[in-house]
Structures are given as C-alpha cells and as structure tokens.
C-alpha cells in the first residue's frame, strides 16, 4: 500500500501518452493499482478487511480521483473526434489498450467513491465524474453495425453504470 502514491504519480506523468507506445506502462500501473487498492468481490457472511478501506482512502488522498478523471478525460478527448467521424471504434490495434485503461480506471473510481460515500456523511459535488462517464459511455459503448457489443465493451459499460450507481447510495438522515 505504500506504493499507491508513487503509482499515482507515474500515471499522472504518463497520462498524455495514453495511446502511444510510451504509454504502455500506464496500463501496467493501473493494473497494479487495482490489485493493491480494489477489494475482491464481497462474500456473504464474511467481514470486510479494513486494509481495503485504508487503500481506498490512500487512493483518494493521493489525488487518485483527479488522476482517474484526467485519464478518462484524456481518453475521451482522443476518441471523441474519431467517434464523430466513424462511429463505433471497431477492431483497432489500440482497442485492447483503450478497454484495459477504461476498465482499470473505472474499477479504481468505483472503489474510491464507494469508500467515500459508504458512510452517507460525505457529499460528493464533483460533476466531472458523471459528465466524463457519460461521454466515455457514448464513445466506447455505442452500438456497432452488428448491433451487439462484445464482452469487453459490455464489461466497460457495466463498470460505468456501477460507478454512476455509487452516487445513489443513501444519504444520512441528519440533513
């Protein structure tokens, strides 16, 4: 968990190279960060390990939220012009990297927001997250000419919906 700040710094430094050969370390850094900070799926009747809460807090306090939003915004800014011209991204050489960056960044966002909003005492007013997610969904999950998304795009779509649904968690009665 001590490596969370250095991984976030690495991602910040390489976000401009998201779809280039120099940016290939970005996907690795995101994957490692997910392994460190994102808890495994919950098992019923099993207590949640507090190390995951600590990792979520460290991720947020290390500017993880801003970094994740910047990664997704950069991805949207690169993909949006091509999407406007051609529509669905189709099978391109960069597609695997795009979907990998999306999935890992969305998992990190979901982890941070779930941890922050779990208590109900925290009000999250950053609108960048929702607007970026809507744009990302439009670009990555628009229907191809076949009318069906493949499993990777469906996974990204489900993660986007999960992140958006974290905003619907109940708020405390002490308002």
N, C-alpha and C positions, 0 to 999 in steps of 0.2 A: 504494500500500500504506500510505501514511501516513494515509489516511482511514479505515482499519479501526477504530481506537479511537473516532473521532467517530461513525461509523455504528452501532457497538455501543451507545454512549451514547444515540443517538437512539432506537434500538429499545427500550432499557430504559425510556426516558421515555414511550414510546407504547404499551407492551405492554397497558396497561389499556384502551386504546381499540381493541383488535384488530378488532372487528367493527362499529365505528362510522365515521361519515364522517370524524371527526378522525383515525382510524387509517389512513386511506388512504395516508399517507406511509410507513407501516410496510412495506407490501408493496414499495414502491419501494426503500426502504432495504435490505430483504432481497435483492431482485434485484440491486442494485448490489453488495452484499457478495458475492453468489455470483459475479458477474462478476470481482470482484477476487481472491477467495480460492479458488474451486473450479477445479481444473485441468480442461482439456478431456479427453475420453476418450483413454486411452493408445493410442498407435500402436505396433505391434510393431516392434522393431529401432530405436526412436527413444529417445534418452536423455531422462529426465525433467528438466525445467527446475527448477533449485533455487529459483526465485522462488516456486513453488507450495508448497514445503516451508516457506519463510520466511513465506508468507502464512498457512499452517495454524498455525504456531507463534504468529504475531502474533494470530491469531484466538483461540487458546486462552489466551494470556497476557493478552489484553484482556477476559477473562471472557466470551468467546464461548460457551463450553459452558453456563455457567449461564444466560446470556441465552437461548440456544436452548431449553433445557429449560423456562425460565419462559414463553416464548412458547407452546410446545406444551402446557404445563400449563394456561395460561390458556385456550387454545383448547378443551382437553378440559373444563375447568370450565364453559365457556359452552355447549358442545354436548351434554354428557352428560345434563343434565335433559331436554332436548327429545328426545334419542335414546331415553331410557327411556319416554317417553310415546308417541312417534310411530314409533320405529324409524329406518329409513334416512332421511337428510336430504332426499332428493329434489331436484327442481329449485327451489331458492330463490334469491332475488336475491343472497344473501350467499355462495352455494355457490362461485362462481368465486374470490372472495377467500379463502375458507376453504382451498380446494385450493391456491391460489397460496402462501399463507402456509405451509401444510404442506410443499409440495414444496421451496420455497426453504430453509426451516429444516432440513429433513431433509438436503438436499444439504450444507449447512454443517456439520451434525453429522457426516455421513459423512466429510467432508474432515478435520475435526479428529481424529476417532477413528482414521481410517486413518493419519494422520501420527503420532499418539501411539503407536499400537500396532504400527507398522511394524517397529520395531527388535526387539520382543519383550522388551525390558528394562523396560518400563513396565507396572505392574499397575493396572488401572482398576477401582476398587471402588465407584464411584458408582452406586447401584441406581436412582436417579431416572430415568435414561435409559431403562432397559429397562421399568420399570413404566409410564412415560408413553407409551412407544411401543406397548405392548400395549393400553392404554386408547384411544389415538388410533386404532389399527387397528380396534378394536371399534366405535368410533363412526363413523369415516369410511368404513370398508370393509365394513360389514355389508351383506349382500345385500339389494337392493331386492325389491319384489314380483315384478318381472320375472325375478329370479334371476341377473341379469348386472350387473356393474359397468361403467361407461363407461370410456373410455380414460384420463381424468384420474384417476379413483379407482384404476384399475389401476396407473397410474404412481406414485401415492402409496403404494399397497400394496407395490410393488416397492422403493421407496426405504426404507420401514420395514424390510422384510426385509434389504435391503443394510446398513442401519445395524446391525441386530441381528447380522448375519453378521460384521461387523468385530470383534465380541468373540470370534470363533472363530479368529482369526489365531493362529498358533503362538507359543508362549512359548519363551524361550531355554532351552537345556539346563542352564544354570548355576543351577538352583533348589536 
